[in-house]
């Protein structure tokens, strides 16, 4: 085998391995333990921790009363917007007359228009 071809193949394999390693680091390999969310967000929202616990339970979470309660709270918070937000003002009925075209007499259907 030619030495140039072997060197190119080695370089391509090394580049592929480096790109794969970089991708794995950026994506995360999922080897974090269960206490990881608590340590990254100390004193954070307890609902997120509980929702993560229910997610990790899988199908068994359906029978878990705490999971059903937290899902109901999450749906309520998501679907019901806060009441503190001011409602939108109704649109103004008045129109800006300066932007309207002048009225043209319309012809009734069936009548001919006579051009001067």
N, C-alpha and C positions, 0 to 999 in steps of 0.2 A: 504494500500500500504506500502511496505517496505521502511524504512527510507533511506537505501543505494540507492535504485533505484531512489527515489525522489531527493536525493543529486546529483547523477550522471546526471539526466535529467536537473537539474538546472545548473550544471557546463557546460554541452554541449550547452545549450541555451545561456548562458553567453558568452561562447567562440565564438559561431556563431555570436552573436551580436557584439562582439569586432572585429571580422574579417570583418564583413560587414562595420562597421564604419571606420576601417582602409582602406579598399578598396575604400570607397567613398571619403575619404580625399586624397588619392593618385591619384585617377582618376580625381577628381574635379567634383563638382556637377553642373557646368554650370550656376551658379547664378551670373556670372560676368556681369556687365552692358556693354553697347555698347562702352563706352569710355575706357574700359579696355585695348585694344591693344595699344592705344595711350599712356597710362600711363606706360605700361610695357616697351615700346620702344620709349621714348621721342626723337623726332627728327629723328625717324627711317625712313625707306623707305616708302614714301607715297603710292607707288603702292600696298603694302600689305594692307594698311588701306582701300584703294579704292576697292581692290579685296574682302576684307572681307565685305565691305558695299554691294557690288554686290551680294555676296553669301547670305547675309541676306535678300536681296530683293526677292530672289526666282525667279519665272517665270516672274515677272515684270521687271527683269533686262534685258531681251531680248529686250525690247523696249527702254531701257535707253541708250542714246547716249554715256554717259560717261563710262558706263560699256562695251559697244562694243569697245570703243577706248582703254580702259585699257586691255581688253582681247587680242586685236590685238597686243598691245605692249608686253604683257606677252608672247604670242606665238612667236613673233619675237625674243625676248630675249632668249627664251628657244630653239627654233629651229635653230637660226643662231649663231654658235659659234663665239667668239671674234676673230678678225683678228690679234691681237697682238701675238697670239701663233705661234711659229715657226713651219713650216710644218715638218713632219717626213722626215729624210734623206732616199733616195732610198736605197734599199738593195744592198749590194756589189755583183757584178756579179762573181768576182773571187772566186774560191773555195779553201779551204785549202787542198792541195794535200796530206798532211801527213795523213789525216783521210780517204782517199779513199782506197778501196781495189784494189789490182793489177788486171789488166784486164785478164780475162780468155778467151781463144778462145771459141767461141760459136759454137755449131753444128747447121747446117742448118736443118730444119724440114725434116724428112724422111730419114736421114742418121743415121747409127748405130754407136755407140761409141764402140771402142774396148778397153777392159781392158787388161793391160799387165799381 
